[in-house]
Amino acid sequence: MTQIITLELRQWILAQAEAGHSRDAILAAMQAAGWARDVARHALDNTLPQARPEPRPDAAVAPTMPVAQAGGAGARVPEVNLSQSPRLLDAGDRTVEVLTVMNNPRVVVLGGLLSDEECDALIAAATPRLARSLTVQTQTGGEELNPDRTSNGMFFNRGESALIARIEERIARLVNWPVDHGEGIQVLHYRPGAEYKPHYDYFDPNEPGTPTILKRGGQRLATLVMYLNAPACGGGTTFPDVGLEVAPQRGNAVFFSYDRPQPSTRTLHGGAPVIEGEKWVATKWLREGVFA
């Protein structure tokens, strides 16, 4: 059983601590509810500071929590249904090919997710709104310029046009995840030499700004990168931990999920430098809850 440290679990831990329960009492309650000891201890260590005030006398009654389910409370991840090893997937308004599958990390390369016309339309709609790409600032929960990311980009609001809504519905069907659990689609433009050095997409629970970030939809659980064009050379999506590089092919996409915010997911990835030509991609991040 995979158990994931979710936003709901962290909120429950904080509530028990505020009620005056000790770390040992909270840990015991989690184990009694079915949480593995190492997962429960990791959740405590990443939610509460090591030093807590002494428990209050009126907190003598041990805390209780709901029994843990597979994956944790509400913690299943987006997933392409490959149980029958299909070659083609029904995306509702479009048939999508399964090109490559890796289990650890969970990576699925999809062929023909977008039409040529949709790729052109996304580029055209994004171009007037491009600005230097920012990254999330996990120290504060805000955003910052990052020398590791040298692209220009913009975000569409979820459902802001018929084109965006259609693509979002298609993605939701493919990965079995609600539309409102996704961030807005981000379009990125890379010129020659531009890159995004290897990084993780989840929000590091050890950073002080992460609780602020998680208020909007909880943790990221999966990423979908859609290729809007094919640069002449370079620009692949790399997974250094497993020696995988996905070549950017117009209309194709790479999907990968991460069931916990830890490097053990092996989802370290990056955008290799564009050597010749330019690269356009559209990225969709999926959250554990409603992103508002």
Buried (B, 14 or more C-beta within 10 A) or exposed (E): EEBBBBBBBBBBBBEBBEBBBBBEBBBBBBBBBBBBEEBBBBBBEBBBEEEBEEBEEEBEEBBEBEEBBEBBBBBBBBBBEEEEEEEEBEBEEBEBBBBEEBEEBBBBBBBBBBEEEBBBBBBEBBEEEBEEBEBBBBEEBEEEEBEEBBBBBBBBEBBBEEBBEBBBBBBBBBBEBEBBBBBBBBBBBBEBEBBBBBBBBBBBBEBEBBBBBBEEBBBBBBBBBBBBBBBEEBBBBBBEBBEBEBBBBBBBBBBBBBBBBBEEBBBBBBBBBBEEBBBBBBBBBBBBBEBE
